[in-house]
Amino acid sequence: MSIILQEPWGEGFSILCRLDRVHVWKQTAHQDLLIADTTTYGRSLFLDELIQSTEADEVLYHEPFVHPALVIHGAPAQVLVGGAGEGATLREVLKHPSVQRVVAVDLDDEVVQACRTHLPQWSAGAFDDPRVELRIETIQTTLAATADGSYDAVLLDITDPVEEGPAVELFTTRFFGEVRRVLREGGIMVLQSGELDPYDLQMARTVRSTLLEVFGWVRFMHLHVPSFHGIWSVALASVEPLQADPPDLSARIDRLGRERLSVYTETAHRGLLELPPYLARELERPGRIITGADDDRHVSFRRTPT
């Protein structure tokens, strides 16, 4: 018998999702974990009842999340991934031939193991790659034990900062300062930064303004993932300005093996980084700066009109 899951989305608005078969549904030590076959998107991962990744369209998220930043860098060798989760981010990182080592961190081993069992095609063997070191700990613990200038790229595929959720401490200048410290010269940070909803850009503005307190160069990408029900954003940040459209862009993409790419091309690269003018103007309006001091650490996920 099917189950109807009501996914909270906004004030006075929610999404109904039919679950045809539940593989895992449990409360871990950190969050509510659900892996189920959905009627619309196939097998899907939910955390705290919010859809994270689906069989039908995960590639529309993971390729844009990883490749523009690493291609902009040009030759990332040492990579840190926060939010190893289902392993799809790792899968894409490992397509870059320059990568020598990836430290993959996740807070919740139950999520990682459930994904390896029920979503093996997401990671495609990435967890078994000898270049990958998996750590089950907080990303703050990892950063605290990391020497300055250790990484060429830090990718933070973390959940939204929902109230009481595990990522609420991470969208702060205090945390971003630690990320900046471990980046090498020319290094780049990638951040899953939530919806880019014209109805409510409060979260995006807050994330952008907070990042600009720490990094000299910040760019937002926009992407469409149908199961996310809207325009989504990924933030790129670096201490110094980076060339977003390098002259050898085609050669850099060639090195990934175009036959292994489903979404990412030169046109996609430029399109992801070119925000529609009305969104760019609205996003540039100042947002709240979250420092991480005392209670000043929370980006509200509740949507209210701008």
Backbone as a ProteinNet text record, in pm:
[ID]
protein_1_A
[PRIMARY]
MSIILQEPWGEGFSILCRLDRVHVWKQTAHQDLLIADTTTYGRSLFLDELIQSTEADEVLYHEPFVHPALVIHGAPAQVLVGGAGEGATLREVLKHPSVQRVVAVDLDDEVVQACRTHLPQWSAGAFDDPRVELRIETIQTTLAATADGSYDAVLLDITDPVEEGPAVELFTTRFFGEVRRVLREGGIMVLQSGELDPYDLQMARTVRSTLLEVFGWVRFMHLHVPSFHGIWSVALASVEPLQADPPDLSARIDRLGRERLSVYTETAHRGLLELPPYLARELERPGRIITGADDDRHVSFRRTPT
[TERTIARY]
83.9	0	88.1	53.8	130.2	110	211.7	208	219.2	142.8	153.2	235.2	349.8	436.6	411.1	385.6	368.1	499.6	562.1	691.2	667.3	708.4	689.2	772.2	710.9	784.1	778.1	666.1	657.3	536.7	524.9	410.7	283.6	197.1	73.1	87	201.9	225.1	308.2	271.4	348.6	337.1	421.6	425.4	382.1	293.6	253.6	329	391.8	473.9	427.9	396.1	351.4	471.5	480.6	585.8	528.2	581	531.2	595.6	719.2	788.2	890.5	889.3	985.1	1095.6	1220.7	1335.5	1393	1402.9	1451	1372.5	1323.7	1262.8	1288.6	1377.8	1418.9	1469.5	1472	1532.8	1674.4	1774	1911.6	1941.4	2064.9	2103.5	2098.4	2088.1	2100.7	1982.6	1906.8	1802.9	1710.1	1598.7	1505.4	1554.2	1570.4	1623.4	1515.5	1493.9	1397.5	1455.1	1455.4	1485.4	1365.9	1305.7	1182.4	1174.2	1096.2	1063.5	941.1	955.7	844.7	785.7	660.4	592.7	653	688	732.3	881	964.4	1108.8	1189.5	1123.3	1196.4	1253.1	1357.7	1415.1	1470.7	1442.6	1472.5	1520.3	1604.6	1655.7	1592.9	1535.7	1480.7	1554.2	1584.6	1637	1547.6	1503	1408.9	1288.4	1244.5	1126.9	1141.9	1264.2	1292.6	1370.6	1327.6	1390.8	1532.6	1627	1767.7	1821.8	1773.9	1833.7	1739.9	1723.1	1634.7	1700.2	1654.6	1703.2	1683.9	1575	1541.6	1630.4	1673.2	1739.3	1860.1	1918.4	2031.9	2148	2164.5	2275.8	2259.8	2135.6	2112.4	2160.6	2178.6	2234.3	2384.4	2426.3	2563.7	2668.3	2640.1	2737.5	2756.5	2649.8	2670.4	2729.6	2701.5	2757.2	2909.5	2961.4	3104.1	3186	3144.6	3237.3	3270.9	3176.6	3218.8	3330.9	3319.6	3421.6	3556.4	3557.1	3684.7	3746.2	3662.6	3714.8	3770.4	3703.3	3756.1	3892.2	3905.7	4035.5	4140.7	4108.9	4198.6	4272.5	4320.2	4398.2	4389.6	4270.5	4259.1	4322	4407.5	4471.8	4418.9	4402.5	4356.2	4216.8	4118	3978.4	3916	3839.2	3760.7	3613.4	3537.7	3393.7	3323.6	3243.1	3159.8	3018.9	2970.1	2840	2856.7	2926.1	2952.8	2824	2731.7	2597.4	2591.4	2521.1	2497.7	2617	2721.8	2844	2846.1	2738.9	2735	2831.3	2848.6	2948.1	3087.4	3118.9	3248	3264.2	3160.1	3162.5	3206	3152.2	3185.3	3324.2	3363.3	3497.3	3604.2	3583.4	3684.6	3699.2	3612	3627	3739.4	3785.7	3892.8	4026.9	4102.7	4225.7	4333.3	4326.2	4427.7	4407.9	4290.1	4259.2	4344	4418.4	4503.9	4444.5	4368.8	4317.1	4187.8	4088.1	3962.8	3932.8	3918.8	3870.4	3720.3	3642	3496.5	3442.3	3365.4	3320.1	3168.2	3114.6	2971.5	2946.7	2851.6	2814.9	2745	2673.7	2577.2	2612.3	2675.9	2715.6	2594.6	2483.5	2364	2314.1	2324.6	2286.3	2381.4	2511.2	2609.8	2588.6	2573.2	2559.1	2426.9	2320.3	2191.9	2199.9	2268.9	2284	2370.1	2475.4	2559.6	2480.9	2386.5	2306	2193.2	2122	1999	2012.7	2123.1	2145.8	2286.8	2327.6	2467.6	2507.2	2410.7	2444.2	2480.6	2437.8	2474.1	2626.3	2685	2829.7	2912.3	2855.4	2923.6	3064.4	3077.6	3206.4	3300	3255.9	3345.5	3401.4	3321.5	3370	3484.3	3496.1	3602.4	3725.6	3721.9	3837	3952	4073.2	4185.1	4220.8	4172.9	4199.8	4108.6	4004.4	3901.7	3925.4	3922.7	3925.1	3792.9	3712.8	3583.7	3599.2	3549.5	3551	3408.6	3370.4	3240.2	3260.8	3236.9	3256.3	3196.7	3192.7	3144.2	3250.4	3206.6	3302.2	3384.1	3327	3402.7	3521.2	3500.5	3609.5	3719.5	3680.4	3777.3	3859	3790.5	3860.7	3955	3912	3995	4126.5	4126.5	4246.6	4326.6	4286.8	4348.9	4444.1	4562.7	4661.6	4618	4668.7	4640.5	4683	4603.5	4640.1	4651.7	4561.2	4569.9	4495.4	4395.2	4305.2	4295.4	4284.5	4258.6	4110.3	4025.5	3881.7	3812.7	3714.4	3629.1	3486	3420.9	3283.5	3192	3094.3	3005.1	2864.6	2839.6	2708.4	2624.7	2596	2531.7	2382.9	2307.6	2164.2	2133.8	2011.1	1969	1969	1988.5	1993.4	1855.5	1783.2	1650.7	1665.3	1563.8	1567.5	1590.5	1687.2	1725.2	1795.6	1823.6	1892	2042.4	2115.8	2258.6	2345.6	2294.4	2377	2359.7	2280.1	2246	2368	2472.1	2591.2	2687.7	2662.5	2763.8	2751.9	2639.6	2621.2	2657.1	2783.1	2827.3	2965.8	2998.1	3133.2	3238.2	3203.5	3298.4	3336.6	3236.7	3264.4	3334.9	3286.8	3349	3493.9	3523.4	3661.5	3752.9	3701.5	3779.2	3800.2	3698.6	3713.9	3820.1	3813.3	3913.5	4055.6	4070.2	4202.6	4265.3	4184.1	4240.7	4256.1	4209.6	4225.2	4366.6	4418.7	4546.2	4525.9	4635.7	4626.7	4558.1	4458.2	4381.4	4273.2	4255.8	4155.8	4013.9	3918	3778.9	3689.3	3586.1	3484.6	3354.7	3282.2	3151.9	3051.7	2937.7	2839.1	2699.6	2632.7	2490.3	2421.1	2357	2310	2159	2086.4	1941.8	1869.4	1739.8	1656.5	1686.2	1668.5	1683.5	1546	1457	1315.8	1281.6	1232.9	1197.7	1097.6	1019	922.9	991.5	1107	1176	1324.6	1402.6	1547.4	1620.7	1548.7	1609.8	1728.5	1709.1	1818.2	1937.4	1912.1	2021.6	2098.7	2026.3	2094.6	2178.8	2125.6	2198.5	2325	2314.5	2432.2	2534.9	2491.2	2584.8	2653.8	2577.6	2637.1	2733.4	2698.7	2786.3	2915.2	2905.8	3025.4	3116.5	3058.2	3138.1	3213	3173.8	3250.2	3381.6	3391	3506.6	3588.3	3519.7	3585.6	3576.4	3682.2	3684.4	3608.6	3584.3	3517.9	3406.5	3283.6	3167.7	3080.8	3046.8	2956.3	2847.5	2726.4	2616.1	2582.7	2562.8	2511.7	2364.3	2289.8	2150.6	2128	2051.9	2024.2	1881.9	1832.9	1696.5	1700.6	1649.1	1636	1487.7	1417.2	1271.5	1223.5	1292.1	1245.3	1265	1342	1358.7	1248.7	1166.3	1047.3	1079	1193.3	1222.1	1364.3	1403.1	1540.2	1629.3	1742.9	1833.2	1964	2033	2157.3	2274.4	2390.5	2518.8	2613.1	2676.9	2767.4	2911.8	2987.8	3131.3	3201.3	3312.4	3383.3	3533	3608.9	3754.4	3809.3	3928.6	3990.7	4021.9	4074.8	4109.5	4020.7	4006.9	3922.8	3972.2	3877.4	3908.3	3846.1	3901	3850.3	3738.5	3615.8	3501	3486.3	3536.3	3526.4	3666.6	3747.5	3886	3894.4	3998.3	4008.7	4022.6	4072	4086.8	3976.2	3857.2	3744.9	3718.1	3716.2	3687.5	3790.8	3917	4022	4007.1	3969.1	3951.7	3836.6	3729.9	3616.9	3654.3	3732	3777	3848.4	3925.4	4003.4	3914.7	3789.7	3697.9	3646.7	3653.7	3593.8	3448.7	3422.5	3286.7	3185	3231.7	3139.9	3088.7	3154.6	3112.3	3023.5	2995.4	2915.3	2776	2675.7	2537.5	2481.2	2536.9	2478.9	2580.4	2701.4	2799.4	2870.4	2857.9	2925.3	2972.2	3038.1	3076.3	2953.8	2850.2	2729	2665.7	2661.8	2605.7	2687.5	2818.7	2907.3	2873.8	2865.7	2840.1	2698.1	2603.4	2465.4	2443.1	2508.3	2494.3	2540.3	2644.5	2704.6	2640.4	2549	2483.5	2343.3	2328.6	2198.1	2107	1978	1884.7	1897.3	1892.6	1918.2	1831.2	1703.8	1617.6	1659.3	1706	1753.7	1885.9	1973.7	2102.6	2082.4	1991	1965.9	1911.3	1816.7	1757.9	1857.7	1941.3	2039.2	2144.1	2173.7	2276.8	2231.2	2101.5	2056	2116.1	2161.2	2228.5	2136.5	2196.7	2126.7	2190.3	2129.9	2182.6	2315.7	2407.6	2537.2	2533.1	2555.6	2550.1	2692.4	2721.9	2859.4	2889.2	2787.5	2812	2837.1	2836.6	2855.8	2724.2	2728.4	2610.9	2495.5	2384	2268	2265.3	2363.9	2365.3	2424.3	2347.5	2399.9	2294.6	2181.2	2068.7	2017.3	2012.7	1946.5	1811.1	1705.3	1573.4	1535.6	1484.1	1436	1290.6	1224.3	1083.7	1075.9	989.3	979.7	875.6	915.7	824	843.3	742.1	756.3	867.2	938.6	1043.7	981.7
-119.3	0	125.2	222.3	345.8	433.4	516.9	615.3	753	847.2	985.1	1064.1	1115.7	1198.9	1344.7	1425.4	1568.7	1638	1689.3	1756.1	1904.4	1956.8	2100.4	2183.9	2291.3	2370.7	2520.1	2572.1	2714.8	2745.6	2870.5	2913.7	2894.8	2801.7	2776.6	2692.6	2622.4	2546.2	2422.8	2308.1	2186.4	2098.9	1996.7	1904.2	1766.6	1699.9	1564.2	1467.1	1368.5	1273.3	1131.7	1051.9	915.2	821	747.5	648.7	510.6	446	314.2	201.8	223.4	123.4	193.4	166.1	223.2	121.8	163.6	76.5	100.4	226.3	262.9	384.9	382	501.7	495	578.7	572.2	707.8	723.9	841.9	803.9	864.4	842	932.4	931.9	1018.8	1166.1	1195.1	1333	1383.5	1292.9	1339.2	1224.1	1261.4	1161	1115.9	984.8	927	844.1	871.7	796.2	769.6	643.4	604.9	525.5	572.3	510.3	521	433.2	442.9	533	643	734.6	712.9	745	725.2	811.6	934.6	1031.8	1025.1	1018.3	1034.4	907.7	794.6	671.7	671.1	594.8	583.1	718.4	754.1	889.1	887.4	985	1004.9	1129.5	1114.2	1226.6	1236.7	1358.2	1383.8	1487.9	1458.8	1546	1579.3	1476.8	1483.6	1581.4	1621.8	1706.1	1623.2	1627.6	1546.6	1597.5	1504.7	1539.4	1495.8	1381.5	1324.8	1218.4	1215.1	1115.8	1048.4	926.9	848.7	922.2	994.9	1057.7	1175.9	1251.5	1379	1413.6	1317.3	1353.9	1408.9	1360.8	1408.4	1556.8	1605.9	1747.8	1837	1776.7	1850.6	1825.4	1699.3	1668.6	1711.9	1699.8	1749.2	1900.6	1982	2125.9	2162.4	2085.1	2115	2102.2	2001.5	1971.4	2036.9	2020.2	2045.1	2191.8	2286.2	2424.2	2471.4	2443.1	2489	2423	2291.9	2223	2255.9	2281.5	2324.3	2466.1	2553.9	2688.7	2682.2	2594.8	2580.1	2533.2	2431.7	2387.1	2258.5	2240.7	2120.3	2086.4	2060.4	2028.7	1893.4	1890.9	1765.5	1715.2	1807.4	1772.1	1832.1	1747.1	1790.6	1743.2	1830.8	1798	1806.5	1701	1698.4	1689.2	1787.7	1784.7	1745.9	1636.1	1583.6	1473.9	1366.8	1257.4	1188.9	1172	1123.7	1005.4	1023.5	914.3	886.3	969.3	943.6	996.9	1064	1113.5	1229.8	1314.2	1421.3	1362.4	1259.5	1191.5	1134.5	1071.5	1013.3	1115.7	1236.3	1340.7	1398.7	1416.8	1469.1	1378.3	1248.5	1152.8	1147.2	1212.4	1221.9	1317.4	1399.1	1495.2	1424.6	1410	1329.6	1386.6	1514.1	1573.6	1539.1	1488	1462.1	1346.1	1373.7	1272.9	1217.1	1300.8	1259.1	1333.8	1260.4	1320.4	1275.8	1371.2	1342.5	1369.4	1263.5	1272.1	1259.1	1358.2	1365.9	1362.9	1286.4	1291	1270	1343.7	1335.4	1204.9	1149.3	1043.3	916.1	822.3	697.3	614.5	629.1	553.6	597.2	724.6	772.8	716.8	724.8	676.3	528	447.9	304	268.4	338.1	313.1	345.7	454.5	491.1	390.4	341	241.2	113	82.2	-38.8	-19.4	91.3	108.8	202.8	280.4	371.9	350.6	228.7	205	273.5	295	359	505.9	568	707	719.7	634.1	644.7	573	474	401.8	357.9	307.3	257.9	362.9	487.8	595.6	574.4	519.2	498.9	398.3	312.7	211.8	258.6	377.9	429.9	456	413	430.3	576	668.2	809.4	867.7	794	846	797.8	891.9	861.4	908	815.9	848.9	867.5	980.3	1007.9	1033.1	967.3	990	1080.1	1208.3	1310.6	1439.7	1540.2	1669.5	1733.8	1815.1	1886.3	1984.7	2035.5	2123.3	2049.4	1923.1	1842	1823.2	1794.2	1776.6	1903.3	2016.7	2143	2177.9	2155.9	2190.3	2112.8	1992.2	1908.9	1924.2	2018	2035.2	2153.2	2134.5	2241.3	2347.4	2468.5	2577.1	2537	2580.4	2561.1	2416.5	2330.5	2187.9	2147.4	2225.3	2179.6	2278.3	2221.9	2302.3	2335.1	2247.4	2268.4	2207.9	2279.5	2230.6	2236.5	2121.4	2113.2	2078.3	2164.6	2148.2	2117	1987.7	1941.6	1910.6	2014.6	2000	2031.3	1985.1	2008.9	2155.2	2195.2	2331.8	2353.9	2479.1	2508.3	2515.1	2402.4	2398.9	2401.8	2451.8	2458.5	2319.8	2310.3	2186.1	2088.1	2126.9	2037.9	2039.4	1939	1927.4	2032.6	2107.4	2204.3	2347.5	2367.8	2503.6	2583.9	2517.1	2585.9	2623.9	2575.7	2584.6	2708.5	2775.9	2893	3019.6	3028.3	3139.2	3186.6	3312.5	3361.3	3282.3	3237.4	3158.3	3030.7	2960.8	2836.7	2865.3	2964.6	2995.2	3041.4	3104.3	3143.3	3022.5	2914.6	2791.3	2729.8	2736.1	2685.6	2766.9	2897.1	2983	2945.7	2919.1	2888.4	2765.1	2663.6	2538.7	2538.1	2644.3	2650.9	2695.3	2634.5	2677.5	2804	2865.6	2979.8	2935.9	3012.7	2976.5	2873.5	2838.1	2738.2	2791.2	2699.3	2737	2657.2	2721.6	2657.1	2650.4	2538.7	2519.5	2492.5	2559.6	2547.3	2528.5	2421.2	2407.5	2516.6	2611	2731.8	2751.9	2645.4	2652.6	2707.9	2726.6	2770.5	2915.3	2942.2	3077.6	3118	3133.5	3150.8	3298.7	3346	3488.5	3533.1	3438	3470.4	3506.9	3444.3	3468.3	3442.6	3550	3539.9	3569.6	3565.6	3600.9	3510.5	3380.5	3287.5	3308.9	3321.7	3339.6	3468.8	3576.8	3702.9	3690.1	3621.5	3603.5	3522.3	3414.7	3333.4	3414.8	3488.7	3569.5	3675.5	3748.5	3853.9	3796.7	3680.6	3615.9	3569.1	3511.7	3468.9	3587.3	3700	3816.3	3877.9	3845.3	3888.3	3813.2	3697.9	3609.8	3597.9	3594.5	3571.2	3694.7	3717.8	3833.3	3813.4	3686.6	3653.9	3555.5	3592.9	3507	3510.5	3393.5	3382.9	3282.3	3310.6	3217.2	3153.2	3023.9	2952.6	2920.4	2907.2	2866.2	2742.4	2648.5	2525.5	2479.8	2398.5	2348.5	2197.9	2155.3	2014	1990.3	1920.8	1911	1866.1	1770.5	1720.1	1820	1925.8	2031.3	2137.3	2129.4	2214.4	2362.9	2396.5	2537.8	2560.3	2687.1	2722.8	2701	2635.2	2607.2	2682.4	2706	2782.3	2703.5	2729.6	2680	2799.1	2822.6	2936.2	2890.8	2969.8	2950.9	3065.6	3037	3143.4	3115.5	3224.5	3215.4	3341.4	3330.1	3447.6	3552.7	3508.8	3601.6	3575.5	3674.8	3655.7	3540.2	3463.2	3352.9	3380	3319.1	3336	3234.7	3282.6	3192.5	3125.1	3190.8	3136	3130.1	3031	3026.2	3005.6	3060.1	3049.6	2906.1	2816.4	2676	2589.3	2647.8	2577.1	2443.1	2441.7	2317.8	2209.6	2247.7	2149.9	2094.9	2179.9	2134.4	2034.8	2060.5	1967.1	1837	1846.7	1726.2	1629.9	1685.2	1600.8	1516	1555.3	1478.4	1354	1354.8	1246.6	1278.2	1338	1384.7	1269.7	1150.6	1037	1001.8	1053.7	1026.3	1136.9	1239.4	1352.3	1347.3	1375.6	1375.8	1515.2	1612.9	1747.1	1855.2	1839.5	1948.3	1964.7	2084.2	2123.7	2268.5	2320.7	2461.5	2552.2	2522.7	2604.5	2596.5	2475.3	2459.2	2537.7	2531.8	2603.8	2752.9	2810.8	2955.4	2988.3	2901.9	2927.1	2918.4	2823.9	2810.3	2935.6	2998.4	3115	3247.3	3244	3365.6	3372.5	3441.1	3453.5	3541.2	3510.1	3603.4	3741	3848.5	3981.8	4016.3	3978.2	4016.6	3943.8	3819	3748	3805.5	3839.2	3897.6	4027.9	4112.4	4239.7	4216.8	4126	4100.1	4035.9	3948.7	3880.7	3976.5	4081.7	4177.4	4268.1	4266.9	4343.7	4284.3	4367.3	4313.9	4221.7	4118.3	4026.9	4030	3958.2	3948.3	3874.4	3915.7	3849.8	3763.7	3633.9	3539.7	3513.1	3550.6	3540.7	3407.5	3345.8	3224.3	3250	3375.8	3409.9	3393.8	3322.6	3299.6	3246.2	3317.5	3269.7	3320.6	3400.5	3457.3	3354	3253	3141.3	3080.5	3142	3073.6	3147.1	3074.2	3121.2	3052.6	3126.4	3063.4	3000.7	2877.9	2809.2	2844.4	2909.9	2945.5	3057.8	3042.1	3140.4	3246.8	3370.3	3481.6	3573.3	3649.6	3734.6	3836.1	3867.3	3968	4107.5
0	0	0	-81.5	-91.9	31.5	57.5	165.8	102.8	150.8	104.3	205.3	159.9	244.2	212.2	312.9	294.1	324.5	219.1	234	258.7	374.1	399.6	303.4	251.4	152.2	181.8	217.2	244.6	330.1	368.4	448	365.8	410.3	339.8	214.8	199.2	76.4	110.5	56.1	77	-47	-53.3	-165.5	-115.2	-187.5	-154.6	-244.5	-183.6	-257.2	-222.5	-325.1	-300.2	-293.4	-183.6	-163.2	-193.6	-296.2	-334.8	-254.1	-211.9	-130.2	-42.4	84.7	179.2	205.3	186.1	211.4	350.7	389.7	523	568	690.6	749.6	899.2	944.4	1083.6	1130.1	1258.3	1320.1	1361.3	1300	1342.5	1461.4	1504.4	1615.2	1576.5	1445	1398.1	1317.4	1253.5	1161.2	1124.4	1063.1	1012.2	875	857.8	735.2	666.6	539.2	459.8	321.3	281.2	142.6	93.5	-15.6	-64.7	-216	-275.6	-417.7	-431.3	-503.5	-525.5	-664.3	-678.3	-806.3	-915.6	-880.9	-981.5	-1011.4	-907.2	-926	-902.6	-879.9	-854.1	-712.8	-693.7	-559.5	-514.8	-390.5	-343.4	-198.9	-168.6	-33.1	25.8	145.7	221.1	354.1	395.5	529.9	594.5	715.3	785.3	696.4	620.6	534.3	417.8	388.2	272.4	171.3	46.9	-56.4	-81.4	-89.1	-107.1	-242.5	-291.9	-411.5	-465.7	-598.3	-657	-777.2	-801.9	-914.7	-1046.6	-1060.7	-1188	-1221.2	-1120.7	-1154.1	-1067.6	-993.8	-909	-990.2	-1113.9	-1195.5	-1230.1	-1235.2	-1262.6	-1148.4	-1032.6	-918.5	-904.2	-906	-867.1	-970	-1099.2	-1196.7	-1185.3	-1183.3	-1165.3	-1029.5	-927.7	-796.2	-795.4	-865.9	-858.9	-969.4	-1095.4	-1205.4	-1231.7	-1227.3	-1253.7	-1162.1	-1033.3	-938.8	-964.7	-983.4	-1002.2	-1137.2	-1238	-1367.9	-1358.8	-1284.7	-1263.8	-1195.4	-1097	-1030.5	-1129.4	-1205.6	-1311.5	-1282.2	-1159.2	-1128.5	-980	-927.8	-785.2	-753.7	-653	-612.9	-479.5	-384.5	-250.1	-229.5	-203	-197.4	-66.2	-5.8	113.4	77.1	107.7	83.9	218	250.1	368.3	329.5	384.3	344.7	241.8	280.4	186.5	144	238.9	209.8	116.6	4.6	-88.9	-179.5	-173.2	-248.5	-389.7	-433.3	-571.3	-593.2	-492.1	-504.7	-521	-442.9	-456.9	-597.8	-646.8	-781.3	-884.9	-875.8	-973.2	-948.8	-823.8	-793	-851.5	-840.8	-885.8	-1037.6	-1111.1	-1256.7	-1296.3	-1203.9	-1233.4	-1218.3	-1326.7	-1321.6	-1230.6	-1197.7	-1110.7	-964	-928.3	-787.5	-735.6	-628.4	-566.6	-437.8	-367	-236.5	-207.8	-156.6	-115.4	27.3	115.5	250.1	248.5	270.6	265.7	407.7	449.7	588.5	592.5	684.4	709.7	858	909.1	1049.8	1083.5	985.8	1014.2	938.6	1008.7	944.5	900.8	970.9	931.9	794.5	763.7	630.6	525.7	552.2	455.4	426.6	531.4	511.8	443.6	479	413.7	265.3	230.8	89.6	14.7	78.1	12.5	-14.8	73.5	56.6	-44.5	-34	-111.2	-231.1	-236.4	-349.3	-405.5	-433.8	-473	-603.1	-693.3	-820.7	-802.4	-692.2	-666.4	-649.1	-568.7	-542.6	-648.7	-713.9	-823.4	-783.7	-661	-613.5	-557.6	-548.2	-506.5	-365.8	-276.1	-138.7	-132.3	-233.8	-237.1	-313	-369.9	-442.6	-344.6	-375.4	-280.8	-251.9	-335.6	-309.6	-202.7	-165	-74.7	67.6	160	303.3	363	413.4	473.1	622.4	672.1	815.9	863.5	970.8	1031.7	1152	1130.5	1233.6	1181.9	1265.5	1218.3	1130.8	1035.8	951.2	1033.5	1144.2	1232.5	1293.6	1332.1	1386.8	1283.7	1160.5	1052.9	1031.9	1022.8	997.8	1112.1	1235.3	1350.6	1351.3	1294.9	1292.1	1163.6	1077.8	946.9	947.9	891.1	882.8	783.2	801.9	709	567.2	470	329.8	285.7	332.8	301.2	173.9	133.4	27.7	-88	-207.7	-326.2	-338.5	-289.4	-298.9	-177.5	-127.8	-19.6	-70.5	-78.2	-127.5	-11.4	14	127.6	76.7	60.4	14.3	138.6	213.4	343.1	331.8	429.3	427.7	458.2	429.2	459.5	610.6	652.7	796.4	859.7	854.2	915.4	1067.2	1134.5	1279.4	1337.7	1428.8	1494.8	1401.8	1278.5	1186.5	1208.2	1152.1	1178.2	1111.7	1013.7	941.1	990.4	1095.2	1134.4	1179.4	1230.6	1278.9	1166.4	1044.9	940.7	852.3	854.1	768.1	845	890.2	974.2	932	965.1	935.8	1013.5	1132.1	1211.6	1137.8	1085.6	1012.9	879.9	804.6	675.8	694.1	806.4	834.8	847.2	906.2	914.4	776.8	691.2	554.9	481.2	493.8	428.8	474.9	602.7	657.8	593.4	562.1	511	359.5	291.9	146.5	108.9	5.1	-52.3	-135	-174.7	-265.6	-394.3	-437.4	-555.1	-528.4	-400.1	-365	-376.5	-383.6	-403.7	-309.6	-259.4	-177.7	-256.2	-242	-304.3	-193.1	-197.3	-90.5	-147.6	-108.7	-135.2	-54.8	-123.8	-55.6	-63.1	-93.9	-80.4	-201.5	-185.2	-296.4	-335.4	-463.4	-516.8	-567	-471.3	-499.6	-509.3	-623.2	-633.8	-528.6	-476.1	-371.3	-240.6	-214	-87.8	-105.4	-119.3	-133.8	-2.8	107.3	235.4	268.7	252.7	285	192.5	61.5	-34.5	-6.6	23.2	54.2	180.8	279.5	404.8	381.9	305.8	276.7	198.6	97.9	18.4	103.4	183.1	265.5	369.1	424.4	522.1	455.9	336.7	264.2	231.8	192.7	154	271.7	392.7	509.2	522.5	454.9	470.4	341.8	228.3	100.2	11.1	-67.1	-155.9	-284.8	-321	-448.6	-420	-453.2	-431.8	-557.1	-608.7	-722.6	-690.8	-735	-718.9	-853.2	-850.3	-967.2	-943.2	-1053.1	-1040.8	-1125.6	-1071.5	-1143.1	-1116.8	-1208	-1193.9	-1174	-1060.4	-1027.6	-1001.7	-1090	-1076.9	-939.5	-879.2	-749.9	-636.6	-661.2	-560.7	-569.7	-674.6	-687.8	-704.2	-760.3	-779.2	-828.2	-835.9	-873	-750.7	-771.5	-661.1	-679.4	-569.9	-578.6	-522.5	-580	-531	-529.9	-416.7	-403.7	-421.7	-495	-509.8	-439.2	-371.7	-298.8	-299.2	-302.8	-298.6	-233.5	-179.8	-117.3	-222.2	-335.6	-442.7	-564.1	-652.9	-771.1	-858	-910	-999.3	-1136	-1238.6	-1374.4	-1397	-1395	-1401.4	-1537.4	-1643.4	-1778.7	-1838.9	-1798.4	-1845.3	-1995.4	-2059.1	-2205.3	-2255.1	-2170.6	-2209.6	-2150.6	-2138.5	-2077.4	-2146.7	-2279.5	-2351.7	-2322.7	-2317.5	-2288.7	-2146.4	-2053.6	-1915.8	-1905.1	-1979.6	-1978	-2048.4	-2155.1	-2225.6	-2131.2	-2037.6	-1946.3	-1855	-1838.1	-1753.4	-1823.8	-1956.7	-2035	-2063.7	-2177.2	-2207.1	-2210.1	-2240.8	-2243.2	-2103.4	-2000.5	-1861.8	-1804.9	-1887.2	-1840.5	-1901.9	-1821.4	-1867.4	-1886.5	-1814.6	-1808.7	-1842.3	-1794	-1791.2	-1926.2	-1984.3	-2108	-2092.6	-2196.2	-2193	-2179	-2255.9	-2250.1	-2111.4	-2055.2	-1921.3	-1819	-1829.3	-1736.8	-1735	-1853.1	-1860.8	-1816.4	-1852.8	-1814.4	-1664.4	-1599.5	-1453.9	-1381.5	-1435.5	-1370.3	-1411	-1507.3	-1555.6	-1496.8	-1384.8	-1322.5	-1406.9	-1412.8	-1475.8	-1409.6	-1489.1	-1431.9	-1311.8	-1315.5	-1203	-1075.4	-1087.1	-969.1	-920.5	-1014.6	-976.7	-900.5	-949.3	-880.5	-740	-727.8	-596.7	-501.5	-553.5	-469.6	-416	-490.5	-448.1	-334.5	-304.6	-188.8	-62.2	32.3	152.3	232.3	286.2	375.4	512.7	602.4	738.4	738	821.4	835.6	961.7	945.1	1056.1	1103.8	1226.8	1277	1343.9	1402.1	1478.9	1624.7	1666.3	1807.4	1882.1	1992.4	2076.2	1990.5	1987.7	1913.3	1770	1731	1596.3	1500.4	1470	1392.2	1301.4	1289.6	1227.9	1104.8	994.2	873.5	868.2	880.1	887.9	756.1	762.8	643.7	614.2	709.6	689.6	588	490.7	383.1	415.2	398.2	413.2	293.9	252.9	135	151.7	41	44.4	44.5
[MASK]
++++++++++++++++++++++++++++++++++++++++++++++++++++++++++++++++++++++++++++++++++++++++++++++++++++++++++++++++++++++++++++++++++++++++++++++++++++++++++++++++++++++++++++++++++++++++++++++++++++++++++++++++++++++++++++++++++++++++++++++++++++++++++++++++++++++++++++++++++++++++++++++++++++++++++++++++++

